[in-house]
């Protein structure tokens, strides 16, 4: 069974209930509306949702974000890889980028496959992972004292958090945040489609922190299986002394915990070791440094994902692509 339809992919994922959110059919459908073509392949107990991005002259790049199972990265999946190669060649892929759903210390069994360690990741490789299996008091106790204080302060100062379905206002808040903090954001249509796909199936929620009916901050949280993810966050410039973002993040963790999640992924901090992060977070504010100060307070564990790997189909164009990407970074 090579390429399959969306319903068949959902059935395949039922055997992998804790698959990463980026391998869900809903995520593939989201990306399909914004320049990517999802193709799903299953061979026995190996499967992948591959996203293809068009390049000039009819070429593409293939991308497997957070591969579902170790069988995809094993020499035992030979027939599976033949089907992957066939699909990639049919799509004129220069290369296929694979980001394993593994941490850096979980070495995938790939060394007999034609995979090259990639110099570039698409997803932020380093993150902070929070254990939310324990009771709320234990989770709070692991946080830094200042963060715990700010959560309580927000509650005392009248900040409340509720579910929100106003994607247009969420996008406007994202525009404010992106302009203030200097990062790019998605279009209104993107957030709206993400909500339409993830919310009905219980995989996503927008949470709003407000004071006396005034929106102060919001975030988009997603989940699948036992993992939850902080996808997008925004805040206004008003009432910041009430610390709404701290309570908002705590309520997102409680939302995830109530749905059976055991981990909460804060999704993205600077790709540096802990000693470097701790030595520099007070002086640096560029890139992801600005959010590290905030995220470090929630008591999680610094983790780095396994490095991305590339399966090359056109060596000359792959070299040109790496040179182009390298010059942009």
Backbone bond lengths (Angstrom), bond angles and torsions (degrees), N, CA, C in turn:
res aa  C-N    CA-C-N  psi(-1)  N-CA   C-N-CA  omega(-1)  CA-C   N-CA-C  phi
1 X - - - 1.465 - - 1.528 108.91 -
2 X 1.346 119.86 95.29 1.469 119.92 179.36 1.533 111.18 -76.89
3 X 1.331 118.30 -105.61 1.458 120.50 -178.20 1.522 110.86 -68.52
4 X 1.337 116.43 138.53 1.456 121.22 -179.18 1.524 109.86 -130.02
5 X 1.329 115.70 164.91 1.459 120.75 179.35 1.524 109.92 -86.28
6 X 1.328 115.59 171.29 1.462 121.76 -174.74 1.526 112.36 -57.60
7 X 1.331 117.66 -44.31 1.465 120.42 -178.47 1.530 111.07 -62.27
8 X 1.327 116.69 -37.52 1.463 120.31 178.90 1.538 110.86 -69.48
9 X 1.330 116.20 -34.62 1.462 119.36 176.73 1.533 110.42 -65.50
10 X 1.315 116.71 -41.28 1.468 120.28 177.88 1.524 110.58 -61.30
11 X 1.325 116.48 -37.95 1.465 120.25 177.91 1.535 109.96 -66.28
12 X 1.331 117.39 -42.43 1.459 120.73 178.11 1.528 110.35 -59.65
13 X 1.340 116.76 -42.71 1.458 120.05 -177.36 1.524 112.73 -67.82
14 X 1.336 117.18 -17.23 1.465 118.73 177.99 1.529 110.99 -61.78
15 X 1.331 117.42 -22.69 1.468 121.02 175.78 1.524 111.51 -82.47
16 X 1.331 117.39 -9.65 1.461 123.10 179.01 1.531 108.30 -129.24
17 X 1.329 117.42 68.61 1.468 120.65 -172.47 1.519 114.09 -63.57
18 X 1.338 117.44 -19.02 1.460 120.41 -179.03 1.530 112.38 -104.27
19 X 1.337 116.10 22.35 1.467 119.55 177.16 1.524 110.15 -58.53
20 X 1.312 115.43 152.11 1.460 121.01 179.11 1.527 110.20 -62.84
21 X 1.320 116.25 147.88 1.468 121.49 -179.43 1.538 111.50 -56.97
22 X 1.349 117.36 -29.11 1.458 120.32 -177.48 1.528 113.23 -73.99
23 X 1.336 117.06 -9.97 1.460 119.65 176.39 1.530 112.05 -101.91
24 X 1.312 118.29 0.08 1.459 120.27 178.39 1.529 110.71 -71.76
25 X 1.315 115.09 153.45 1.454 119.75 177.11 1.513 112.29 -60.79
26 X 1.334 116.49 -34.83 1.462 120.64 179.51 1.524 110.90 -61.43
27 X 1.347 116.24 -40.41 1.461 118.79 179.61 1.532 110.88 -68.03
28 X 1.314 116.47 -39.71 1.456 119.73 177.17 1.522 111.76 -61.04
29 X 1.329 116.15 -40.70 1.463 119.80 177.91 1.522 111.52 -66.16
30 X 1.326 116.59 -36.52 1.461 119.95 176.12 1.523 110.56 -60.80
31 X 1.322 116.57 -48.61 1.458 119.67 -177.56 1.529 111.53 -67.40
32 X 1.335 116.84 -27.22 1.471 120.15 -179.28 1.524 111.80 -64.96
33 X 1.318 116.95 -23.45 1.460 120.58 179.69 1.520 112.23 -85.41
34 X 1.332 116.88 -3.41 1.460 119.74 -174.60 1.524 111.79 -137.17
35 X 1.327 115.90 47.57 1.451 120.60 167.71 1.514 117.06 96.95
36 X 1.335 117.96 -0.97 1.457 120.87 178.58 1.523 110.39 -113.89
37 X 1.320 116.26 147.84 1.463 121.09 175.23 1.535 108.98 -111.55
38 X 1.345 118.30 113.67 1.462 119.30 178.73 1.528 111.74 -81.80
39 X 1.318 115.50 133.06 1.464 121.90 174.26 1.523 106.70 -127.54
40 X 1.346 116.23 128.46 1.460 120.64 -177.31 1.516 110.02 -110.48
41 X 1.338 115.00 131.87 1.464 121.35 -177.12 1.520 108.89 -126.79
42 X 1.334 116.58 135.85 1.466 121.45 176.06 1.518 109.13 -135.07
43 X 1.329 115.47 133.54 1.460 121.59 171.43 1.521 107.24 -136.72
44 X 1.319 115.81 103.60 1.468 122.37 -175.85 1.523 109.27 57.55
45 X 1.350 117.88 -117.42 1.465 119.72 -176.39 1.525 112.97 -99.97
46 X 1.312 116.94 16.32 1.464 121.66 174.46 1.519 108.78 -114.35
47 X 1.309 115.48 138.91 1.459 118.73 -179.64 1.509 110.92 -159.28
48 X 1.322 116.12 159.63 1.460 120.71 179.53 1.518 110.37 -155.06
49 X 1.310 114.50 143.08 1.462 121.53 167.21 1.523 106.33 -100.29
50 X 1.330 116.02 110.97 1.458 121.76 -178.70 1.520 108.63 -100.67
51 X 1.306 116.31 133.40 1.458 122.21 175.92 1.520 108.68 -105.40
52 X 1.330 116.11 126.99 1.469 120.84 179.03 1.522 109.69 -108.72
53 X 1.337 114.10 132.93 1.468 121.00 178.48 1.517 108.86 -115.04
54 X 1.335 117.06 127.75 1.456 121.18 -178.09 1.519 111.82 -72.46
55 X 1.329 114.61 141.54 1.459 123.56 173.98 1.529 108.00 -119.54
56 X 1.321 118.16 170.98 1.470 119.78 175.31 1.526 111.94 -59.53
57 X 1.321 114.77 156.63 1.466 123.80 175.51 1.526 113.26 65.81
58 X 1.333 116.60 20.95 1.457 120.49 174.69 1.509 115.71 84.03
59 X 1.326 117.85 3.14 1.462 120.60 177.41 1.525 110.14 -82.79
60 X 1.344 115.59 165.59 1.458 120.87 177.13 1.524 110.08 -139.81
61 X 1.322 114.32 169.98 1.459 122.98 167.25 1.525 106.51 -118.34
62 X 1.324 117.06 133.66 1.447 121.32 174.75 1.519 110.38 -98.99
63 X 1.315 116.26 148.09 1.468 120.58 -175.73 1.520 109.92 -146.67
64 X 1.339 116.44 123.10 1.461 121.62 171.62 1.518 107.51 -108.61
65 X 1.337 118.34 101.48 1.461 119.55 178.66 1.522 110.98 -82.69
66 X 1.330 116.39 123.49 1.463 122.59 174.11 1.523 111.81 56.58
67 X 1.324 115.98 66.95 1.461 123.81 -176.57 1.530 111.79 -49.07
68 X 1.318 116.15 138.99 1.464 122.30 -169.40 1.519 113.90 -65.31
69 X 1.332 117.97 -49.82 1.461 119.63 -171.90 1.514 111.08 -135.84
70 X 1.332 115.65 158.87 1.459 120.04 -179.78 1.516 112.01 -63.61
71 X 1.342 117.34 -20.58 1.467 119.69 179.11 1.521 111.96 -61.82
72 X 1.324 116.71 -25.06 1.451 119.49 178.82 1.526 111.36 -71.19
73 X 1.307 117.03 -21.79 1.454 121.19 -175.48 1.515 110.50 -115.75
74 X 1.316 116.54 30.42 1.453 121.59 -175.73 1.518 110.38 -125.86
75 X 1.325 115.48 148.64 1.456 119.45 177.28 1.526 110.92 -65.20
76 X 1.330 117.56 -17.30 1.463 120.30 -179.93 1.528 112.57 -72.34
77 X 1.325 116.59 -13.52 1.457 119.75 -178.66 1.515 112.01 -96.50
78 X 1.325 118.41 41.30 1.461 122.59 -172.84 1.530 111.96 -58.26
79 X 1.329 116.93 -46.79 1.459 119.75 -178.84 1.527 110.95 -65.69
80 X 1.309 115.39 -37.89 1.465 119.92 176.31 1.523 110.71 -58.11
81 X 1.335 116.89 -45.91 1.457 120.13 -178.31 1.523 111.95 -67.06
82 X 1.328 117.01 -32.74 1.470 119.23 175.57 1.526 110.05 -61.68
83 X 1.321 116.16 -39.88 1.464 119.43 179.14 1.525 111.17 -70.31
84 X 1.334 116.63 -38.68 1.463 119.98 175.76 1.528 110.05 -60.52
85 X 1.325 116.52 -46.69 1.467 120.40 -179.84 1.522 111.39 -60.72
86 X 1.325 116.45 -41.06 1.456 120.23 -179.75 1.523 111.26 -62.94
87 X 1.318 116.32 -45.49 1.468 120.41 179.17 1.526 110.56 -63.97
88 X 1.329 117.14 -42.69 1.465 120.45 -179.30 1.527 111.43 -64.12
89 X 1.320 116.56 -40.54 1.462 119.07 179.21 1.531 111.12 -68.81
90 X 1.329 116.07 -37.00 1.469 119.69 176.99 1.532 111.34 -62.91
91 X 1.321 115.95 -29.42 1.467 120.72 178.12 1.531 112.08 -92.28
92 X 1.334 116.80 6.67 1.459 123.21 179.73 1.531 111.61 55.17
93 X 1.330 115.06 43.90 1.460 120.42 179.49 1.525 110.65 -72.96
94 X 1.317 117.04 131.85 1.469 121.96 173.27 1.522 109.38 -69.50
95 X 1.320 115.01 -39.90 1.463 120.27 176.70 1.525 108.44 -160.69
96 X 1.313 115.14 165.04 1.456 123.00 176.03 1.523 107.76 -116.67
97 X 1.326 116.48 121.10 1.466 121.00 177.15 1.518 108.76 -94.99
98 X 1.342 115.84 130.86 1.457 121.94 -178.93 1.518 108.63 -121.16
99 X 1.316 116.73 122.61 1.455 121.30 172.64 1.528 107.24 -107.93
100 X 1.335 118.68 105.87 1.462 120.86 -178.25 1.525 111.21 -64.91
101 X 1.314 115.94 147.52 1.462 120.34 173.90 1.530 108.00 -85.17
102 X 1.320 114.79 62.89 1.460 122.88 -177.40 1.523 108.42 -139.84
103 X 1.339 115.63 158.26 1.453 120.22 173.07 1.524 109.10 -90.32
104 X 1.303 115.90 165.59 1.457 122.18 -174.46 1.525 112.48 -57.45
105 X 1.338 117.17 -33.50 1.460 120.20 -178.30 1.532 113.15 -85.31
106 X 1.350 116.96 2.17 1.463 121.45 176.78 1.526 108.22 -106.36
107 X 1.329 115.95 80.51 1.470 120.16 -172.81 1.537 110.52 -63.79
108 X 1.335 118.77 120.25 1.465 119.99 177.15 1.526 111.73 -72.38
109 X 1.304 116.37 149.61 1.469 121.83 179.64 1.526 108.80 -83.42
110 X 1.322 115.62 85.37 1.468 119.70 -173.18 1.519 112.72 -126.79
111 X 1.299 117.33 0.22 1.457 118.14 -163.36 1.534 113.61 -72.24
112 X 1.313 119.70 -14.21 1.459 121.11 175.45 1.529 111.94 -98.24
113 X 1.305 116.25 4.28 1.459 120.78 176.83 1.530 109.05 -97.62
114 X 1.317 115.44 160.68 1.462 120.32 179.06 1.526 109.25 -85.82
115 X 1.318 114.54 69.57 1.455 121.35 179.09 1.521 108.79 -121.15
116 X 1.317 115.70 134.48 1.453 120.81 178.39 1.520 109.02 -108.26
117 X 1.322 116.33 136.89 1.461 119.18 174.84 1.518 108.90 -61.78
118 X 1.322 115.37 125.60 1.461 119.92 -175.65 1.524 111.07 -85.33
119 X 1.326 117.35 142.64 1.464 119.29 175.01 1.525 112.71 -79.71
120 X 1.332 116.57 -7.36 1.460 120.06 -176.00 1.521 111.64 -129.71
121 X 1.324 115.61 135.29 1.462 122.38 169.00 1.522 108.84 -102.31
122 X 1.324 115.75 155.25 1.455 119.38 173.14 1.529 110.06 -93.98
123 X 1.333 116.63 -48.34 1.457 120.16 175.37 1.527 109.51 -81.42
124 X 1.341 117.70 149.47 1.473 118.73 175.63 1.528 109.75 -56.46
125 X 1.330 118.74 124.09 1.463 119.73 -173.95 1.520 114.07 -71.35
126 X 1.322 117.25 -28.43 1.464 118.69 -175.19 1.527 110.05 -111.30
127 X 1.331 115.07 141.19 1.454 120.36 -177.14 1.517 109.62 -147.43
128 X 1.318 115.93 177.16 1.461 122.29 172.12 1.529 107.02 -117.55
129 X 1.325 115.61 125.60 1.457 122.33 -176.56 1.523 108.89 -110.03
130 X 1.328 115.77 125.56 1.462 120.94 -176.83 1.522 110.11 -106.02
131 X 1.305 116.13 128.75 1.461 122.96 176.03 1.525 108.14 -79.00
132 X 1.351 116.52 115.45 1.470 119.64 179.26 1.531 111.10 -115.84
133 X 1.327 116.93 22.87 1.465 120.74 178.64 1.527 111.60 -72.14
134 X 1.323 116.71 -32.49 1.463 120.84 -173.26 1.532 111.42 -78.66
135 X 1.321 115.98 177.04 1.459 120.06 178.51 1.530 109.36 -70.18
136 X 1.325 115.80 164.64 1.454 120.72 -172.81 1.526 112.64 -61.10
137 X 1.325 117.08 -39.36 1.470 119.36 179.97 1.521 111.59 -62.16
138 X 1.338 116.29 -38.21 1.467 120.12 179.79 1.523 110.66 -68.67
139 X 1.333 116.42 -40.90 1.472 120.18 178.27 1.525 110.07 -62.34
140 X 1.323 116.71 -44.26 1.461 120.66 178.70 1.525 111.71 -64.24
141 X 1.328 116.22 -37.49 1.465 119.81 -178.46 1.521 112.26 -64.25
142 X 1.328 117.49 -26.80 1.472 120.51 179.45 1.523 112.31 -78.75
143 X 1.325 117.15 -14.92 1.460 120.13 -179.96 1.516 110.33 -74.96
144 X 1.319 115.38 159.26 1.455 119.83 174.89 1.535 108.68 -68.84
145 X 1.310 114.77 148.97 1.469 119.94 -172.65 1.525 111.96 -57.14
146 X 1.324 117.08 -40.14 1.463 120.75 -178.30 1.528 111.32 -64.30
147 X 1.334 116.82 -39.28 1.461 120.69 179.19 1.524 110.46 -66.23
148 X 1.309 116.32 -44.64 1.457 121.28 177.51 1.528 110.23 -59.35
149 X 1.313 115.91 -42.29 1.465 121.45 178.87 1.533 110.87 -62.25
150 X 1.334 116.60 -42.92 1.461 120.01 -178.12 1.527 112.18 -67.27
151 X 1.332 116.82 -33.64 1.468 119.92 176.39 1.527 109.44 -63.42
152 X 1.318 116.68 -47.04 1.465 121.17 179.85 1.525 111.10 -66.28
153 X 1.336 116.17 -37.41 1.462 120.89 179.15 1.522 111.04 -61.66
154 X 1.337 116.38 -44.31 1.465 120.22 179.06 1.527 110.69 -59.36
155 X 1.327 116.32 -42.37 1.467 119.69 178.59 1.523 110.85 -63.79
156 X 1.330 117.33 -44.00 1.466 121.16 -178.58 1.518 111.98 -66.82
157 X 1.343 116.10 -30.36 1.464 119.94 -178.00 1.523 112.48 -89.90
158 X 1.332 117.24 14.41 1.456 120.57 170.25 1.510 116.80 87.10
159 X 1.346 117.83 12.41 1.465 120.21 177.04 1.532 108.66 -77.45
160 X 1.307 116.71 134.36 1.464 122.21 175.95 1.520 109.51 -125.99
161 X 1.316 115.72 157.90 1.468 121.25 -177.95 1.523 109.15 -127.05
162 X 1.319 115.63 136.58 1.464 121.16 177.91 1.518 110.17 -145.88
163 X 1.340 115.40 163.10 1.464 120.50 173.40 1.522 109.10 -67.56
164 X 1.317 115.87 149.56 1.476 122.12 -172.62 1.518 108.43 -141.04
165 X 1.304 117.37 137.70 1.466 120.01 178.80 1.524 112.55 -119.66
166 X 1.317 116.99 12.49 1.462 121.66 -177.16 1.529 108.94 -88.15
167 X 1.333 115.82 83.15 1.466 119.60 -176.86 1.530 112.20 -67.62
168 X 1.322 117.16 -28.23 1.466 119.46 178.71 1.525 110.59 -66.43
169 X 1.327 116.75 -44.29 1.465 119.82 177.89 1.525 111.07 -69.24
170 X 1.322 116.37 -34.41 1.468 119.55 176.24 1.522 110.18 -61.50
171 X 1.326 116.62 -43.10 1.463 120.56 178.96 1.525 111.00 -63.26
172 X 1.332 117.20 -41.30 1.466 120.01 178.35 1.523 110.92 -61.50
173 X 1.334 115.91 -39.32 1.461 119.86 177.64 1.530 110.74 -66.74
174 X 1.346 116.65 -36.96 1.457 120.41 176.35 1.531 110.58 -63.21
175 X 1.328 117.75 -38.05 1.464 121.11 177.65 1.516 110.94 -61.15
176 X 1.317 116.71 -42.94 1.471 120.93 177.68 1.525 110.16 -61.00
177 X 1.322 116.11 -46.85 1.460 120.93 -177.17 1.526 111.64 -65.57
178 X 1.343 116.48 -45.22 1.451 120.49 179.29 1.516 112.29 -61.29
179 X 1.341 116.13 -41.25 1.454 119.79 178.20 1.518 112.60 -66.40
180 X 1.322 116.40 -38.09 1.467 120.89 -178.89 1.523 112.24 -72.72
181 X 1.331 115.88 -42.55 1.464 120.48 -172.66 1.523 113.79 -101.07
182 X 1.332 117.15 -3.35 1.451 120.43 172.04 1.512 115.93 75.22
183 X 1.332 118.93 40.08 1.461 120.40 174.03 1.525 110.01 -129.89
184 X 1.324 115.60 155.55 1.450 121.14 -178.56 1.512 111.78 -76.67
185 X 1.323 116.54 153.26 1.461 121.29 178.21 1.525 109.23 -130.36
186 X 1.330 115.52 165.91 1.453 121.03 177.40 1.533 110.62 -83.11
187 X 1.314 115.01 170.85 1.457 121.23 178.18 1.525 110.42 -76.02
188 X 1.324 115.71 164.77 1.463 120.66 174.06 1.516 110.59 -57.02
189 X 1.334 116.72 -41.81 1.459 120.79 -178.64 1.525 111.14 -61.05
190 X 1.325 117.45 -34.17 1.463 120.97 179.77 1.528 111.01 -65.74
191 X 1.323 117.15 -50.87 1.468 119.89 -179.12 1.532 110.74 -64.54
192 X 1.311 115.60 -37.91 1.462 119.14 179.20 1.519 110.85 -63.72
193 X 1.327 117.32 -44.90 1.462 120.63 179.99 1.521 111.00 -67.13
194 X 1.335 117.31 -39.37 1.461 120.56 177.56 1.521 110.48 -59.49
195 X 1.317 116.86 -42.58 1.468 120.74 179.59 1.529 110.86 -66.90
196 X 1.333 116.14 -42.20 1.469 120.07 -179.60 1.524 112.18 -63.05
197 X 1.327 116.94 -31.83 1.463 120.94 -177.91 1.525 112.66 -86.23
198 X 1.328 117.12 -40.24 1.460 120.22 -172.21 1.533 113.36 -90.11
199 X 1.316 117.46 -34.54 1.463 119.22 -173.96 1.527 114.07 -68.75
200 X 1.337 120.39 -46.33 1.474 119.42 -177.16 1.524 113.64 -59.63
201 X 1.323 117.73 -30.96 1.462 120.95 -179.18 1.528 112.51 -91.78
202 X 1.315 117.32 7.42 1.454 121.35 178.47 1.509 114.57 76.39
203 X 1.328 116.97 14.44 1.461 120.76 -177.40 1.527 113.06 -93.76
204 X 1.317 117.81 -6.92 1.450 118.89 -177.99 1.511 112.34 -154.83
205 X 1.326 115.24 154.78 1.465 121.33 178.49 1.512 108.84 -152.99
206 X 1.327 115.92 143.44 1.458 121.17 168.53 1.521 106.86 -100.35
207 X 1.321 116.13 127.17 1.457 122.12 178.17 1.519 109.27 -111.48
208 X 1.328 115.57 138.95 1.461 121.86 -177.79 1.520 110.06 -118.69
209 X 1.327 116.32 130.61 1.454 121.98 170.34 1.525 107.59 -99.34
210 X 1.335 116.64 129.56 1.462 119.96 -177.37 1.529 110.46 -139.99
211 X 1.319 114.23 162.79 1.457 121.58 176.64 1.516 108.13 -133.35
212 X 1.320 115.13 118.29 1.469 121.56 -178.01 1.530 111.31 50.37
213 X 1.335 115.04 42.88 1.458 121.16 177.10 1.512 115.17 81.92
214 X 1.320 117.54 -0.97 1.462 121.38 -179.18 1.534 109.55 -95.78
215 X 1.352 118.48 120.67 1.467 120.72 178.09 1.525 111.35 -63.99
216 X 1.349 115.77 130.74 1.463 120.51 -179.82 1.521 112.77 -116.33
217 X 1.326 117.35 -38.42 1.463 121.22 -177.76 1.516 108.51 -157.85
218 X 1.328 116.08 156.47 1.464 120.58 179.50 1.517 109.15 -150.63
219 X 1.314 115.38 155.95 1.464 119.81 174.08 1.522 109.89 -144.96
220 X 1.321 114.06 156.77 1.465 122.72 177.03 1.518 106.00 -110.34
221 X 1.333 116.58 113.40 1.454 121.96 179.31 1.524 108.36 -108.78
222 X 1.327 116.52 142.51 1.468 121.53 178.69 1.520 109.05 -129.70
223 X 1.316 116.03 160.05 1.460 120.05 179.74 1.519 109.65 -151.26
224 X 1.324 115.53 155.20 1.459 122.02 167.27 1.520 107.07 -155.38
225 X 1.325 116.88 128.78 1.458 119.88 -177.27 1.512 111.18 61.59
226 X 1.329 116.09 -129.59 1.462 119.83 -175.92 1.522 114.16 -96.56
227 X 1.346 116.46 15.06 1.462 119.77 -179.09 1.522 111.45 -124.16
228 X 1.325 114.50 143.34 1.464 120.79 175.53 1.525 108.57 -124.97
229 X 1.336 115.66 157.18 1.461 121.63 -171.98 1.523 110.54 -138.42
230 X 1.312 115.57 132.25 1.458 121.96 172.65 1.528 106.80 -85.81
231 X 1.330 115.98 100.50 1.460 120.34 -173.65 1.528 113.20 -82.71
232 X 1.333 116.99 -54.65 1.460 121.30 -173.66 1.517 108.87 -141.30
233 X 1.320 115.95 143.00 1.452 120.43 178.54 1.508 111.29 -139.09
234 X 1.338 116.24 148.36 1.459 121.03 -178.02 1.524 109.29 -148.45
235 X 1.323 115.95 155.64 1.463 120.17 175.62 1.521 108.92 -152.53
236 X 1.323 115.52 154.40 1.455 121.16 175.64 1.525 108.29 -87.70
237 X 1.320 115.57 -177.40 1.461 120.43 176.90 1.526 111.93 -97.40
238 X 1.331 116.62 8.24 1.456 120.97 -175.86 1.526 112.02 -99.66
239 X 1.321 115.40 146.97 1.466 123.20 173.25 1.542 112.73 51.46
240 X 1.310 116.82 36.43 1.466 118.93 -177.14 1.527 111.52 -68.86
241 X 1.329 116.84 -21.31 1.458 120.03 177.38 1.526 112.45 -67.42
242 X 1.330 117.20 -13.04 1.468 121.09 177.30 1.528 112.52 -86.08
243 X 1.307 117.08 0.21 1.468 123.50 173.83 1.542 113.36 54.45
244 X 1.328 117.72 48.35 1.476 119.13 -176.01 1.521 114.02 -65.59
245 X 1.341 118.14 -31.39 1.465 119.58 -175.86 1.524 112.02 -67.49
246 X 1.316 117.37 -28.45 1.468 120.50 179.58 1.528 110.91 -70.41
247 X 1.316 116.01 -47.62 1.462 119.25 178.11 1.525 110.55 -65.17
248 X 1.328 116.55 -37.48 1.455 121.46 179.40 1.524 111.15 -59.61
249 X 1.318 116.62 -45.35 1.461 120.20 -179.84 1.544 110.86 -65.84
250 X 1.290 116.67 -39.44 1.462 120.92 178.49 1.532 110.47 -64.21
251 X 1.314 117.02 -41.31 1.464 119.81 178.77 1.530 111.22 -67.48
252 X 1.328 117.03 -32.15 1.464 119.95 176.09 1.527 110.25 -65.93
253 X 1.321 116.64 -39.76 1.470 119.90 176.37 1.528 110.65 -62.63
254 X 1.309 116.66 -41.65 1.470 120.06 179.11 1.530 110.85 -66.93
255 X 1.335 116.41 -36.40 1.470 120.77 175.69 1.529 109.63 -60.09
256 X 1.319 116.08 -45.20 1.465 120.93 -179.34 1.525 110.68 -67.28
257 X 1.315 117.21 -43.46 1.462 121.37 -178.77 1.530 111.26 -61.76
258 X 1.322 116.16 -39.38 1.466 120.96 179.87 1.530 112.15 -65.37
259 X 1.326 116.86 -18.02 1.469 121.58 -179.72 1.531 111.97 -105.09
260 X 1.302 115.72 19.34 1.458 120.63 173.17 1.507 115.96 88.29
261 X 1.325 118.42 6.80 1.460 120.29 -179.69 1.528 110.52 -75.98
262 X 1.320 114.72 147.21 1.459 121.68 179.59 1.523 112.21 -114.68
263 X 1.329 116.49 -14.60 1.464 121.77 179.86 1.524 109.57 -133.01
264 X 1.324 115.14 145.87 1.461 121.77 177.61 1.522 107.15 -127.82
265 X 1.317 115.57 114.38 1.459 122.91 -174.38 1.527 109.21 -94.83
266 X 1.330 116.57 116.77 1.464 121.02 -179.62 1.528 112.93 -77.92
267 X 1.320 117.67 -4.95 1.470 124.24 165.54 1.525 115.04 55.72
268 X 1.310 116.46 72.76 1.453 117.95 166.28 1.515 116.43 111.29
269 X 1.352 115.58 107.64 1.461 123.38 169.46 1.529 105.95 -136.16
270 X 1.329 118.36 169.51 1.473 119.22 -179.69 1.525 112.03 -55.67
271 X 1.312 116.23 143.35 1.462 121.27 -176.99 1.527 109.96 -82.84
272 X 1.335 114.45 70.50 1.458 122.30 179.25 1.523 108.51 -135.73
273 X 1.335 116.51 157.92 1.462 118.49 177.41 1.530 109.92 -71.05
274 X 1.327 115.78 167.33 1.462 119.77 -172.41 1.521 112.61 -63.05
275 X 1.323 117.38 -38.12 1.464 120.12 -179.96 1.528 111.03 -61.65
276 X 1.328 116.63 -42.49 1.469 120.95 178.74 1.518 111.16 -66.57
277 X 1.333 116.28 -42.00 1.465 120.36 178.82 1.521 111.03 -60.75
278 X 1.323 116.21 -47.02 1.457 120.00 -177.08 1.524 112.24 -68.84
279 X 1.321 116.90 -29.19 1.465 120.14 -179.06 1.527 112.74 -78.29
280 X 1.337 117.11 -20.68 1.468 119.52 -170.50 1.527 115.61 -121.61
281 X 1.332 118.54 -6.75 1.470 117.89 -170.44 1.532 113.33 -67.30
282 X 1.334 117.96 -23.13 1.467 119.04 -179.37 1.523 112.36 -80.52
283 X 1.336 117.19 -20.93 1.464 120.23 -176.81 1.524 113.81 -103.61
284 X 1.339 117.04 -20.27 1.468 119.76 -176.82 1.530 111.12 -106.91
285 X 1.327 115.13 140.01 1.463 120.38 -178.93 1.530 112.31 -134.22
286 X 1.336 117.18 4.98 1.454 121.09 -179.18 1.528 110.19 -80.22
287 X 1.338 115.64 156.84 1.461 120.97 175.58 1.517 112.03 53.26
288 X 1.337 115.30 -132.71 1.464 120.62 -178.80 1.529 112.89 -82.24
289 X 1.328 116.96 -1.57 1.468 118.66 178.58 1.524 110.86 -62.45
290 X 1.315 116.53 -34.18 1.461 119.17 -178.11 1.513 113.60 -62.65
291 X 1.329 117.67 -29.70 1.465 119.92 -178.99 1.527 111.90 -93.76
292 X 1.326 117.85 -16.34 1.463 118.81 -178.75 1.529 111.52 -62.76
293 X 1.320 117.17 -42.32 1.461 120.21 179.06 1.531 110.60 -54.20
294 X 1.323 116.25 -42.53 1.466 121.73 -179.68 1.529 111.04 -70.20
295 X 1.320 116.86 -49.37 1.458 120.90 -172.92 1.528 112.91 -69.21
296 X 1.315 117.71 -32.80 1.466 120.70 -176.69 1.533 112.10 -61.59
297 X 1.322 116.11 -23.46 1.451 119.48 -174.75 1.513 115.16 -74.79
298 X 1.336 117.70 -11.32 1.466 119.69 -173.49 1.530 113.60 -89.64
299 X 1.328 116.53 8.76 1.453 119.45 169.06 1.511 116.31 77.01
300 X 1.325 117.45 25.68 1.456 120.15 -179.40 1.513 113.40 -91.36
301 X 1.324 114.70 -177.44 1.466 122.52 179.67 1.524 109.28 -106.61
302 X 1.322 116.19 130.26 1.453 120.85 176.33 1.524 109.16 -71.14
303 X 1.343 116.69 125.33 1.464 121.76 -177.79 1.519 109.30 -132.08
304 X 1.342 114.99 148.84 1.473 119.59 174.47 1.522 109.45 -122.42
305 X 1.312 116.39 132.27 1.462 121.44 -179.60 1.517 110.62 -71.11
306 X 1.324 116.42 154.47 1.458 121.38 171.92 1.532 108.81 -57.31
307 X 1.307 116.03 141.69 1.454 120.66 -176.68 1.524 111.08 -63.83
308 X 1.312 116.03 143.06 1.459 121.00 176.48 1.523 110.76 -62.05
309 X 1.336 115.56 152.77 1.460 122.09 177.95 1.519 109.72 -128.48
310 X 1.325 116.00 149.85 1.463 121.66 -178.59 1.520 110.28 -118.57
311 X 1.324 115.26 135.96 1.463 122.55 172.95 1.527 105.85 -107.97
312 X 1.329 117.03 112.05 1.465 122.20 -166.81 1.524 110.67 -94.56
313 X 1.340 115.86 132.42 1.466 122.08 177.26 1.524 112.57 -111.71
314 X 1.326 117.12 -25.07 1.457 121.55 179.69 1.530 107.94 -133.81
315 X 1.342 117.51 89.97 1.473 120.57 -172.71 1.533 114.24 -56.87
316 X 1.333 117.91 -39.64 1.461 119.77 -177.34 1.526 111.20 -65.80
317 X 1.340 116.44 -47.54 1.458 119.63 179.76 1.529 111.39 -70.60
318 X 1.318 116.75 -30.33 1.463 120.27 175.88 1.525 109.70 -63.52
319 X 1.331 117.13 -44.21 1.467 121.53 177.09 1.525 110.02 -59.38
320 X 1.338 116.62 -44.52 1.463 120.35 -179.30 1.535 110.70 -64.60
321 X 1.321 116.02 -38.80 1.460 120.18 179.19 1.532 110.43 -64.07
322 X 1.328 117.00 -45.90 1.460 119.98 179.95 1.524 111.51 -61.99
323 X 1.319 115.58 -38.82 1.468 118.97 179.10 1.525 110.32 -65.43
324 X 1.338 116.81 -39.92 1.457 121.11 -179.75 1.528 110.07 -67.22
325 X 1.313 116.70 -47.74 1.467 120.89 -179.88 1.514 110.02 -63.39
326 X 1.344 116.16 -42.83 1.455 120.18 -178.62 1.518 112.01 -61.72
327 X 1.337 116.59 -35.36 1.453 120.39 -179.81 1.513 111.77 -72.51
328 X 1.336 116.22 -20.04 1.477 118.96 -179.37 1.517 111.20 -86.96
329 X 1.311 118.40 -15.88 1.456 119.98 -174.79 1.528 111.57 -97.42
